[in-house]
């Protein structure tokens, strides 16, 4: 199923006839705090994804700004 995003009054879900497929051509890792490395990677190959390892305290208490 795919759905049009709310809050439109005519939001609805519908079955897909064709399922989109996305594949990864390359992957790797960058150093922690590798802001310049991320910029170079974006310039060389386009968009990147990022993730963080978070503590339970972060997940429960973070509301914005810098977390220590």
N, CA, C and O atoms as a Maestro MAE file, in Angstrom:
{
 s_m_m2io_version
 :::
 2.0.0
}

f_m_ct {
 s_m_title
 :::
 protein
 m_atom[272] {
  # First column is atom index #
  i_m_mmod_type
  r_m_x_coord
  r_m_y_coord
  r_m_z_coord
  i_m_residue_number
  s_m_chain_name
  s_m_pdb_residue_name
  s_m_pdb_atom_name
  i_m_atomic_number
  :::
  1 25 0.835 -1.179 0.000 1 A "UNK " " N  " 7
  2 3 0.000 0.000 0.000 1 A "UNK " " CA " 6
  3 2 0.880 1.243 0.000 1 A "UNK " " C  " 6
  4 15 2.005 1.227 0.500 1 A "UNK " " O  " 8
  5 25 0.360 2.290 -0.555 2 A "UNK " " N  " 7
  6 3 0.986 3.599 -0.506 2 A "UNK " " CA " 6
  7 2 -0.121 4.581 -0.153 2 A "UNK " " C  " 6
  8 15 -1.285 4.373 -0.496 2 A "UNK " " O  " 8
  9 25 0.247 5.624 0.518 3 A "UNK " " N  " 7
  10 3 -0.768 6.575 0.971 3 A "UNK " " CA " 6
  11 2 -0.351 7.992 0.617 3 A "UNK " " C  " 6
  12 15 0.832 8.328 0.647 3 A "UNK " " O  " 8
  13 25 -1.328 8.814 0.284 4 A "UNK " " N  " 7
  14 3 -1.053 10.230 0.126 4 A "UNK " " CA " 6
  15 2 -0.899 10.798 1.531 4 A "UNK " " C  " 6
  16 15 -1.589 10.357 2.451 4 A "UNK " " O  " 8
  17 25 -0.018 11.756 1.710 5 A "UNK " " N  " 7
  18 3 0.226 12.231 3.076 5 A "UNK " " CA " 6
  19 2 -0.943 13.044 3.626 5 A "UNK " " C  " 6
  20 15 -1.553 13.829 2.901 5 A "UNK " " O  " 8
  21 25 -1.255 12.855 4.911 6 A "UNK " " N  " 7
  22 3 -2.226 13.748 5.544 6 A "UNK " " CA " 6
  23 2 -1.592 15.118 5.699 6 A "UNK " " C  " 6
  24 15 -0.378 15.187 5.508 6 A "UNK " " O  " 8
  25 25 -2.221 16.150 6.003 7 A "UNK " " N  " 7
  26 3 -3.605 16.274 6.479 7 A "UNK " " CA " 6
  27 2 -4.594 16.624 5.382 7 A "UNK " " C  " 6
  28 15 -5.641 17.205 5.665 7 A "UNK " " O  " 8
  29 25 -4.290 16.287 4.149 8 A "UNK " " N  " 7
  30 3 -5.215 16.628 3.066 8 A "UNK " " CA " 6
  31 2 -6.562 15.948 3.299 8 A "UNK " " C  " 6
  32 15 -6.605 14.786 3.703 8 A "UNK " " O  " 8
  33 25 -7.644 16.648 3.052 9 A "UNK " " N  " 7
  34 3 -8.968 16.042 3.287 9 A "UNK " " CA " 6
  35 2 -9.212 14.831 2.393 9 A "UNK " " C  " 6
  36 15 -10.001 13.953 2.745 9 A "UNK " " O  " 8
  37 25 -8.548 14.774 1.247 10 A "UNK " " N  " 7
  38 3 -8.776 13.644 0.345 10 A "UNK " " CA " 6
  39 2 -7.637 12.623 0.410 10 A "UNK " " C  " 6
  40 15 -7.365 11.941 -0.578 10 A "UNK " " O  " 8
  41 25 -6.965 12.511 1.569 11 A "UNK " " N  " 7
  42 3 -5.894 11.527 1.737 11 A "UNK " " CA " 6
  43 2 -6.483 10.124 1.633 11 A "UNK " " C  " 6
  44 15 -7.578 9.857 2.130 11 A "UNK " " O  " 8
  45 25 -5.740 9.235 0.979 12 A "UNK " " N  " 7
  46 3 -6.213 7.863 0.833 12 A "UNK " " CA " 6
  47 2 -5.025 6.932 0.610 12 A "UNK " " C  " 6
  48 15 -3.925 7.385 0.296 12 A "UNK " " O  " 8
  49 25 -5.252 5.627 0.773 13 A "UNK " " N  " 7
  50 3 -4.240 4.602 0.518 13 A "UNK " " CA " 6
  51 2 -4.678 3.765 -0.672 13 A "UNK " " C  " 6
  52 15 -5.870 3.625 -0.944 13 A "UNK " " O  " 8
  53 25 -3.707 3.215 -1.373 14 A "UNK " " N  " 7
  54 3 -4.015 2.433 -2.556 14 A "UNK " " CA " 6
  55 2 -2.944 1.360 -2.758 14 A "UNK " " C  " 6
  56 15 -1.808 1.511 -2.310 14 A "UNK " " O  " 8
  57 25 -3.321 0.284 -3.435 15 A "UNK " " N  " 7
  58 3 -2.395 -0.807 -3.727 15 A "UNK " " CA " 6
  59 2 -1.461 -0.394 -4.861 15 A "UNK " " C  " 6
  60 15 -1.854 0.355 -5.756 15 A "UNK " " O  " 8
  61 25 -0.222 -0.886 -4.819 16 A "UNK " " N  " 7
  62 3 0.750 -0.613 -5.878 16 A "UNK " " CA " 6
  63 2 0.717 -1.715 -6.920 16 A "UNK " " C  " 6
  64 15 0.630 -2.894 -6.578 16 A "UNK " " O  " 8
  65 25 0.784 -1.341 -8.182 17 A "UNK " " N  " 7
  66 3 0.886 -2.319 -9.256 17 A "UNK " " CA " 6
  67 2 2.336 -2.747 -9.458 17 A "UNK " " C  " 6
  68 15 2.614 -3.915 -9.731 17 A "UNK " " O  " 8
  69 25 3.255 -1.798 -9.324 18 A "UNK " " N  " 7
  70 3 4.687 -2.072 -9.467 18 A "UNK " " CA " 6
  71 2 5.392 -1.588 -8.209 18 A "UNK " " C  " 6
  72 15 5.141 -0.482 -7.730 18 A "UNK " " O  " 8
  73 25 6.271 -2.422 -7.681 19 A "UNK " " N  " 7
  74 3 6.994 -2.053 -6.467 19 A "UNK " " CA " 6
  75 2 8.328 -1.433 -6.847 19 A "UNK " " C  " 6
  76 15 9.121 -2.055 -7.554 19 A "UNK " " O  " 8
  77 25 8.588 -0.210 -6.383 20 A "UNK " " N  " 7
  78 3 9.863 0.421 -6.706 20 A "UNK " " CA " 6
  79 2 11.017 -0.337 -6.055 20 A "UNK " " C  " 6
  80 15 10.873 -0.898 -4.969 20 A "UNK " " O  " 8
  81 25 12.151 -0.345 -6.728 21 A "UNK " " N  " 7
  82 3 13.332 -1.034 -6.209 21 A "UNK " " CA " 6
  83 2 14.498 -0.064 -6.211 21 A "UNK " " C  " 6
  84 15 14.791 0.574 -7.222 21 A "UNK " " O  " 8
  85 25 15.154 0.039 -5.075 22 A "UNK " " N  " 7
  86 3 16.311 0.908 -4.935 22 A "UNK " " CA " 6
  87 2 17.478 0.051 -4.513 22 A "UNK " " C  " 6
  88 15 17.351 -0.772 -3.606 22 A "UNK " " O  " 8
  89 25 18.616 0.233 -5.158 23 A "UNK " " N  " 7
  90 3 19.796 -0.569 -4.845 23 A "UNK " " CA " 6
  91 2 20.963 0.331 -4.483 23 A "UNK " " C  " 6
  92 15 21.033 1.483 -4.913 23 A "UNK " " O  " 8
  93 25 21.870 -0.202 -3.695 24 A "UNK " " N  " 7
  94 3 23.068 0.513 -3.291 24 A "UNK " " CA " 6
  95 2 24.203 0.116 -4.216 24 A "UNK " " C  " 6
  96 15 24.488 -1.069 -4.392 24 A "UNK " " O  " 8
  97 25 24.849 1.109 -4.806 25 A "UNK " " N  " 7
  98 3 25.969 0.848 -5.705 25 A "UNK " " CA " 6
  99 2 27.284 0.805 -4.935 25 A "UNK " " C  " 6
  100 15 28.154 -0.016 -5.228 25 A "UNK " " O  " 8
  101 25 27.427 1.683 -3.956 26 A "UNK " " N  " 7
  102 3 28.647 1.756 -3.158 26 A "UNK " " CA " 6
  103 2 28.276 2.072 -1.720 26 A "UNK " " C  " 6
  104 15 27.243 2.690 -1.462 26 A "UNK " " O  " 8
  105 25 29.114 1.650 -0.784 27 A "UNK " " N  " 7
  106 3 28.909 2.040 0.601 27 A "UNK " " CA " 6
  107 2 30.251 2.062 1.314 27 A "UNK " " C  " 6
  108 15 31.220 1.454 0.860 27 A "UNK " " O  " 8
  109 25 30.294 2.757 2.417 28 A "UNK " " N  " 7
  110 3 31.517 2.857 3.199 28 A "UNK " " CA " 6
  111 2 31.245 3.626 4.466 28 A "UNK " " C  " 6
  112 15 30.093 3.927 4.778 28 A "UNK " " O  " 8
  113 25 32.287 3.946 5.197 29 A "UNK " " N  " 7
  114 3 32.111 4.719 6.425 29 A "UNK " " CA " 6
  115 2 33.101 5.869 6.439 29 A "UNK " " C  " 6
  116 15 34.134 5.836 5.771 29 A "UNK " " O  " 8
  117 25 32.763 6.868 7.203 30 A "UNK " " N  " 7
  118 3 33.589 8.054 7.332 30 A "UNK " " CA " 6
  119 2 33.972 8.222 8.792 30 A "UNK " " C  " 6
  120 15 33.313 7.656 9.664 30 A "UNK " " O  " 8
  121 25 35.015 8.981 9.081 31 A "UNK " " N  " 7
  122 3 35.424 9.174 10.473 31 A "UNK " " CA " 6
  123 2 34.386 9.943 11.274 31 A "UNK " " C  " 6
  124 15 33.612 10.730 10.729 31 A "UNK " " O  " 8
  125 25 34.385 9.698 12.579 32 A "UNK " " N  " 7
  126 3 33.516 10.458 13.477 32 A "UNK " " CA " 6
  127 2 33.865 11.935 13.331 32 A "UNK " " C  " 6
  128 15 35.037 12.291 13.208 32 A "UNK " " O  " 8
  129 25 32.862 12.781 13.343 33 A "UNK " " N  " 7
  130 3 33.045 14.215 13.143 33 A "UNK " " CA " 6
  131 2 33.699 14.512 11.796 33 A "UNK " " C  " 6
  132 15 34.453 15.477 11.670 33 A "UNK " " O  " 8
  133 25 33.412 13.692 10.798 34 A "UNK " " N  " 7
  134 3 34.010 13.862 9.484 34 A "UNK " " CA " 6
  135 2 33.211 14.784 8.592 34 A "UNK " " C  " 6
  136 15 32.813 14.409 7.489 34 A "UNK " " O  " 8
  137 25 32.978 16.003 9.079 35 A "UNK " " N  " 7
  138 3 32.163 16.952 8.314 35 A "UNK " " CA " 6
  139 2 32.768 17.219 6.944 35 A "UNK " " C  " 6
  140 15 32.059 17.200 5.938 35 A "UNK " " O  " 8
  141 25 34.067 17.467 6.896 36 A "UNK " " N  " 7
  142 3 34.712 17.724 5.599 36 A "UNK " " CA " 6
  143 2 34.653 16.489 4.710 36 A "UNK " " C  " 6
  144 15 34.460 16.603 3.499 36 A "UNK " " O  " 8
  145 25 34.821 15.300 5.310 37 A "UNK " " N  " 7
  146 3 34.741 14.061 4.535 37 A "UNK " " CA " 6
  147 2 33.330 13.866 3.969 37 A "UNK " " C  " 6
  148 15 33.175 13.416 2.834 37 A "UNK " " O  " 8
  149 25 32.304 14.202 4.755 38 A "UNK " " N  " 7
  150 3 30.926 14.104 4.261 38 A "UNK " " CA " 6
  151 2 30.702 15.061 3.094 38 A "UNK " " C  " 6
  152 15 30.079 14.686 2.101 38 A "UNK " " O  " 8
  153 25 31.195 16.279 3.200 39 A "UNK " " N  " 7
  154 3 31.047 17.251 2.115 39 A "UNK " " CA " 6
  155 2 31.711 16.747 0.837 39 A "UNK " " C  " 6
  156 15 31.146 16.863 -0.251 39 A "UNK " " O  " 8
  157 25 32.920 16.183 0.973 40 A "UNK " " N  " 7
  158 3 33.633 15.647 -0.198 40 A "UNK " " CA " 6
  159 2 32.865 14.498 -0.823 40 A "UNK " " C  " 6
  160 15 32.775 14.400 -2.047 40 A "UNK " " O  " 8
  161 25 32.308 13.625 0.011 41 A "UNK " " N  " 7
  162 3 31.538 12.484 -0.494 41 A "UNK " " CA " 6
  163 2 30.292 12.942 -1.232 41 A "UNK " " C  " 6
  164 15 29.970 12.411 -2.295 41 A "UNK " " O  " 8
  165 25 29.590 13.917 -0.682 42 A "UNK " " N  " 7
  166 3 28.403 14.456 -1.347 42 A "UNK " " CA " 6
  167 2 28.782 15.082 -2.687 42 A "UNK " " C  " 6
  168 15 28.086 14.891 -3.684 42 A "UNK " " O  " 8
  169 25 29.883 15.826 -2.708 43 A "UNK " " N  " 7
  170 3 30.328 16.458 -3.949 43 A "UNK " " CA " 6
  171 2 30.709 15.405 -4.991 43 A "UNK " " C  " 6
  172 15 30.399 15.557 -6.172 43 A "UNK " " O  " 8
  173 25 31.385 14.335 -4.550 44 A "UNK " " N  " 7
  174 3 31.872 13.317 -5.484 44 A "UNK " " CA " 6
  175 2 30.766 12.395 -5.999 44 A "UNK " " C  " 6
  176 15 30.756 12.044 -7.179 44 A "UNK " " O  " 8
  177 25 29.831 11.998 -5.123 45 A "UNK " " N  " 7
  178 3 28.878 10.963 -5.520 45 A "UNK " " CA " 6
  179 2 27.418 11.286 -5.222 45 A "UNK " " C  " 6
  180 15 26.551 10.458 -5.501 45 A "UNK " " O  " 8
  181 25 27.118 12.438 -4.677 46 A "UNK " " N  " 7
  182 3 25.718 12.773 -4.415 46 A "UNK " " CA " 6
  183 2 25.296 12.470 -2.990 46 A "UNK " " C  " 6
  184 15 26.142 12.342 -2.105 46 A "UNK " " O  " 8
  185 25 23.992 12.353 -2.760 47 A "UNK " " N  " 7
  186 3 23.451 12.232 -1.403 47 A "UNK " " CA " 6
  187 2 24.058 11.077 -0.606 47 A "UNK " " C  " 6
  188 15 24.445 10.050 -1.162 47 A "UNK " " O  " 8
  189 25 24.127 11.275 0.701 48 A "UNK " " N  " 7
  190 3 24.598 10.237 1.619 48 A "UNK " " CA " 6
  191 2 23.558 10.057 2.718 48 A "UNK " " C  " 6
  192 15 22.692 10.911 2.907 48 A "UNK " " O  " 8
  193 25 23.647 8.947 3.439 49 A "UNK " " N  " 7
  194 3 22.822 8.759 4.625 49 A "UNK " " CA " 6
  195 2 23.728 8.766 5.837 49 A "UNK " " C  " 6
  196 15 24.905 8.418 5.745 49 A "UNK " " O  " 8
  197 25 23.189 9.155 6.953 50 A "UNK " " N  " 7
  198 3 23.958 9.230 8.196 50 A "UNK " " CA " 6
  199 2 23.140 8.628 9.322 50 A "UNK " " C  " 6
  200 15 21.910 8.607 9.274 50 A "UNK " " O  " 8
  201 25 23.831 8.143 10.326 51 A "UNK " " N  " 7
  202 3 23.149 7.626 11.510 51 A "UNK " " CA " 6
  203 2 23.983 7.941 12.736 51 A "UNK " " C  " 6
  204 15 25.157 8.296 12.627 51 A "UNK " " O  " 8
  205 25 23.373 7.809 13.898 52 A "UNK " " N  " 7
  206 3 24.087 8.010 15.146 52 A "UNK " " CA " 6
  207 2 23.789 6.843 16.074 52 A "UNK " " C  " 6
  208 15 22.742 6.204 15.971 52 A "UNK " " O  " 8
  209 25 24.719 6.572 16.979 53 A "UNK " " N  " 7
  210 3 24.472 5.601 18.024 53 A "UNK " " CA " 6
  211 2 23.982 6.400 19.226 53 A "UNK " " C  " 6
  212 15 24.713 7.242 19.748 53 A "UNK " " O  " 8
  213 25 22.766 6.148 19.667 54 A "UNK " " N  " 7
  214 3 22.163 6.950 20.727 54 A "UNK " " CA " 6
  215 2 21.908 6.103 21.971 54 A "UNK " " C  " 6
  216 15 21.620 4.909 21.887 54 A "UNK " " O  " 8
  217 25 22.021 6.747 23.112 55 A "UNK " " N  " 7
  218 3 21.733 6.077 24.373 55 A "UNK " " CA " 6
  219 2 20.232 6.107 24.652 55 A "UNK " " C  " 6
  220 15 19.495 6.873 24.032 55 A "UNK " " O  " 8
  221 25 19.794 5.288 25.566 56 A "UNK " " N  " 7
  222 3 18.387 5.282 25.972 56 A "UNK " " CA " 6
  223 2 17.994 6.664 26.519 56 A "UNK " " C  " 6
  224 15 16.902 7.162 26.245 56 A "UNK " " O  " 8
  225 25 18.897 7.271 27.294 57 A "UNK " " N  " 7
  226 3 18.632 8.598 27.852 57 A "UNK " " CA " 6
  227 2 18.388 9.609 26.732 57 A "UNK " " C  " 6
  228 15 17.478 10.433 26.823 57 A "UNK " " O  " 8
  229 25 19.201 9.545 25.679 58 A "UNK " " N  " 7
  230 3 19.016 10.442 24.537 58 A "UNK " " CA " 6
  231 2 17.640 10.222 23.916 58 A "UNK " " C  " 6
  232 15 16.913 11.182 23.659 58 A "UNK " " O  " 8
  233 25 17.287 8.977 23.677 59 A "UNK " " N  " 7
  234 3 16.008 8.661 23.036 59 A "UNK " " CA " 6
  235 2 14.830 9.137 23.872 59 A "UNK " " C  " 6
  236 15 13.818 9.574 23.323 59 A "UNK " " O  " 8
  237 25 14.951 9.057 25.199 60 A "UNK " " N  " 7
  238 3 13.844 9.419 26.074 60 A "UNK " " CA " 6
  239 2 13.762 10.910 26.380 60 A "UNK " " C  " 6
  240 15 12.670 11.437 26.591 60 A "UNK " " O  " 8
  241 25 14.911 11.599 26.406 61 A "UNK " " N  " 7
  242 3 14.935 12.966 26.902 61 A "UNK " " CA " 6
  243 2 15.212 14.055 25.865 61 A "UNK " " C  " 6
  244 15 14.957 15.227 26.141 61 A "UNK " " O  " 8
  245 25 15.721 13.710 24.694 62 A "UNK " " N  " 7
  246 3 16.121 14.738 23.725 62 A "UNK " " CA " 6
  247 2 14.895 15.470 23.180 62 A "UNK " " C  " 6
  248 15 13.940 14.844 22.720 62 A "UNK " " O  " 8
  249 25 14.934 16.788 23.236 63 A "UNK " " N  " 7
  250 3 13.856 17.600 22.677 63 A "UNK " " CA " 6
  251 2 14.380 18.640 21.694 63 A "UNK " " C  " 6
  252 15 13.590 19.334 21.053 63 A "UNK " " O  " 8
  253 25 15.714 18.759 21.564 64 A "UNK " " N  " 7
  254 3 16.287 19.703 20.624 64 A "UNK " " CA " 6
  255 2 17.546 20.323 21.189 64 A "UNK " " C  " 6
  256 15 17.770 20.296 22.399 64 A "UNK " " O  " 8
  257 25 18.357 20.875 20.330 65 A "UNK " " N  " 7
  258 3 19.592 21.536 20.756 65 A "UNK " " CA " 6
  259 2 20.735 20.552 20.934 65 A "UNK " " C  " 6
  260 15 20.715 19.459 20.368 65 A "UNK " " O  " 8
  261 25 21.732 20.939 21.720 66 A "UNK " " N  " 7
  262 3 22.907 20.111 21.961 66 A "UNK " " CA " 6
  263 2 22.647 19.227 23.155 66 A "UNK " " C  " 6
  264 15 22.235 19.712 24.209 66 A "UNK " " O  " 8
  265 25 22.882 17.931 23.007 67 A "UNK " " N  " 7
  266 3 22.671 16.963 24.084 67 A "UNK " " CA " 6
  267 2 24.002 16.513 24.637 67 A "UNK " " C  " 6
  268 15 24.879 16.098 23.879 67 A "UNK " " O  " 8
  269 25 24.172 16.587 25.945 68 A "UNK " " N  " 7
  270 3 25.418 16.145 26.582 68 A "UNK " " CA " 6
  271 2 25.140 14.933 27.435 68 A "UNK " " C  " 6
  272 15 26.054 14.397 28.063 68 A "UNK " " O  " 8
  :::
 }
 m_bond[271] {
  # First column is bond index #
  i_m_from
  i_m_to
  i_m_order
  :::
  1 1 2 1
  2 2 3 1
  3 3 4 2
  4 3 5 1
  5 5 6 1
  6 6 7 1
  7 7 8 2
  8 7 9 1
  9 9 10 1
  10 10 11 1
  11 11 12 2
  12 11 13 1
  13 13 14 1
  14 14 15 1
  15 15 16 2
  16 15 17 1
  17 17 18 1
  18 18 19 1
  19 19 20 2
  20 19 21 1
  21 21 22 1
  22 22 23 1
  23 23 24 2
  24 23 25 1
  25 25 26 1
  26 26 27 1
  27 27 28 2
  28 27 29 1
  29 29 30 1
  30 30 31 1
  31 31 32 2
  32 31 33 1
  33 33 34 1
  34 34 35 1
  35 35 36 2
  36 35 37 1
  37 37 38 1
  38 38 39 1
  39 39 40 2
  40 39 41 1
  41 41 42 1
  42 42 43 1
  43 43 44 2
  44 43 45 1
  45 45 46 1
  46 46 47 1
  47 47 48 2
  48 47 49 1
  49 49 50 1
  50 50 51 1
  51 51 52 2
  52 51 53 1
  53 53 54 1
  54 54 55 1
  55 55 56 2
  56 55 57 1
  57 57 58 1
  58 58 59 1
  59 59 60 2
  60 59 61 1
  61 61 62 1
  62 62 63 1
  63 63 64 2
  64 63 65 1
  65 65 66 1
  66 66 67 1
  67 67 68 2
  68 67 69 1
  69 69 70 1
  70 70 71 1
  71 71 72 2
  72 71 73 1
  73 73 74 1
  74 74 75 1
  75 75 76 2
  76 75 77 1
  77 77 78 1
  78 78 79 1
  79 79 80 2
  80 79 81 1
  81 81 82 1
  82 82 83 1
  83 83 84 2
  84 83 85 1
  85 85 86 1
  86 86 87 1
  87 87 88 2
  88 87 89 1
  89 89 90 1
  90 90 91 1
  91 91 92 2
  92 91 93 1
  93 93 94 1
  94 94 95 1
  95 95 96 2
  96 95 97 1
  97 97 98 1
  98 98 99 1
  99 99 100 2
  100 99 101 1
  101 101 102 1
  102 102 103 1
  103 103 104 2
  104 103 105 1
  105 105 106 1
  106 106 107 1
  107 107 108 2
  108 107 109 1
  109 109 110 1
  110 110 111 1
  111 111 112 2
  112 111 113 1
  113 113 114 1
  114 114 115 1
  115 115 116 2
  116 115 117 1
  117 117 118 1
  118 118 119 1
  119 119 120 2
  120 119 121 1
  121 121 122 1
  122 122 123 1
  123 123 124 2
  124 123 125 1
  125 125 126 1
  126 126 127 1
  127 127 128 2
  128 127 129 1
  129 129 130 1
  130 130 131 1
  131 131 132 2
  132 131 133 1
  133 133 134 1
  134 134 135 1
  135 135 136 2
  136 135 137 1
  137 137 138 1
  138 138 139 1
  139 139 140 2
  140 139 141 1
  141 141 142 1
  142 142 143 1
  143 143 144 2
  144 143 145 1
  145 145 146 1
  146 146 147 1
  147 147 148 2
  148 147 149 1
  149 149 150 1
  150 150 151 1
  151 151 152 2
  152 151 153 1
  153 153 154 1
  154 154 155 1
  155 155 156 2
  156 155 157 1
  157 157 158 1
  158 158 159 1
  159 159 160 2
  160 159 161 1
  161 161 162 1
  162 162 163 1
  163 163 164 2
  164 163 165 1
  165 165 166 1
  166 166 167 1
  167 167 168 2
  168 167 169 1
  169 169 170 1
  170 170 171 1
  171 171 172 2
  172 171 173 1
  173 173 174 1
  174 174 175 1
  175 175 176 2
  176 175 177 1
  177 177 178 1
  178 178 179 1
  179 179 180 2
  180 179 181 1
  181 181 182 1
  182 182 183 1
  183 183 184 2
  184 183 185 1
  185 185 186 1
  186 186 187 1
  187 187 188 2
  188 187 189 1
  189 189 190 1
  190 190 191 1
  191 191 192 2
  192 191 193 1
  193 193 194 1
  194 194 195 1
  195 195 196 2
  196 195 197 1
  197 197 198 1
  198 198 199 1
  199 199 200 2
  200 199 201 1
  201 201 202 1
  202 202 203 1
  203 203 204 2
  204 203 205 1
  205 205 206 1
  206 206 207 1
  207 207 208 2
  208 207 209 1
  209 209 210 1
  210 210 211 1
  211 211 212 2
  212 211 213 1
  213 213 214 1
  214 214 215 1
  215 215 216 2
  216 215 217 1
  217 217 218 1
  218 218 219 1
  219 219 220 2
  220 219 221 1
  221 221 222 1
  222 222 223 1
  223 223 224 2
  224 223 225 1
  225 225 226 1
  226 226 227 1
  227 227 228 2
  228 227 229 1
  229 229 230 1
  230 230 231 1
  231 231 232 2
  232 231 233 1
  233 233 234 1
  234 234 235 1
  235 235 236 2
  236 235 237 1
  237 237 238 1
  238 238 239 1
  239 239 240 2
  240 239 241 1
  241 241 242 1
  242 242 243 1
  243 243 244 2
  244 243 245 1
  245 245 246 1
  246 246 247 1
  247 247 248 2
  248 247 249 1
  249 249 250 1
  250 250 251 1
  251 251 252 2
  252 251 253 1
  253 253 254 1
  254 254 255 1
  255 255 256 2
  256 255 257 1
  257 257 258 1
  258 258 259 1
  259 259 260 2
  260 259 261 1
  261 261 262 1
  262 262 263 1
  263 263 264 2
  264 263 265 1
  265 265 266 1
  266 266 267 1
  267 267 268 2
  268 267 269 1
  269 269 270 1
  270 270 271 1
  271 271 272 2
  :::
 }
}
